[in-house]
Amino acid sequence: MEEISLKRFYIYRDGIQLGSTVSRESAVDLIYQYQAYETHPILRAQFSMIEGEEEFIPCPGYMKSRKKPSHPPICPMPSPSW
């Protein structure tokens, strides 16, 4: 099975992820847009950008035909005792 991976640029403001983009230029543009909303000159947020790779990992059996399982669930919900 072929693995799908994408190069991404993740944007963070004060340690919280705001989003991700495909190119570095669009990530910088997005940071500039967020910085334009900053109003207080002293309490401005710190922005950072991390380059990473997003990888899609399919669930086992994802590509198999979707048949109704012939076995009961592994962890059935307990029935209430009230």
For each residue, the residues with C-beta under 8 A, 3 or more apart:
1: 58 63
2:
3: 55 56 57
4: 55 56
5: 53 54 55 56
6: 22 53 54 55
7: 22 51 52 53 54
8: 20 21 22 51 52 53 54
9: 20 21 22 23 24 26 27 49 50 51 52
10: 17 19 20 27 49 50 51 52
11: 17 18 19 20 21 27 30 31 34 47 48 49
12: 15 16 17 18 47 48 49 50
13: 16 18 34 45 46 47
14: 45 46
15: 12
16: 12 13
17: 10 11 12 20
18: 11 12 13 30 34
19: 10 11 30
20: 8 9 10 11 17 27 54
21: 8 9 11 26 27 30
22: 6 7 8 9 26
23: 9 26 27
24: 9 27 28 49 51
25: 28 29
26: 9 21 22 23 29 30
27: 9 10 11 20 21 23 24 30 31 49
28: 24 25 31 32 49
29: 25 26 32 33
30: 11 18 19 21 26 27 33 34
31: 11 27 28 34 35 47 49
32: 28 29 35 36
33: 29 30 36 37
34: 11 13 18 30 31 37 38 45 47
35: 31 32 38 44 47
36: 32 33
37: 33 34
38: 34 35 44 45
39:
40: 43 44
41: 44
42:
43: 40
44: 35 38 40 41
45: 13 14 34 38
46: 13 14
47: 11 12 13 31 34 35
48: 11 12
49: 9 10 11 12 24 27 28 31
50: 9 10 12
51: 7 8 9 10 24
52: 7 8 9 10
53: 5 6 7 8
54: 5 6 7 8 20
55: 3 4 5 6
56: 3 4 5
57: 3
58: 1 62 63
59: 62
60:
61: 64
62: 58 59
63: 1 58
64: 61
65:
66:
67:
68:
69:
70:
71:
72: 76
73: 76
74:
75:
76: 72 73
77:
78:
79:
80:
81:
82:
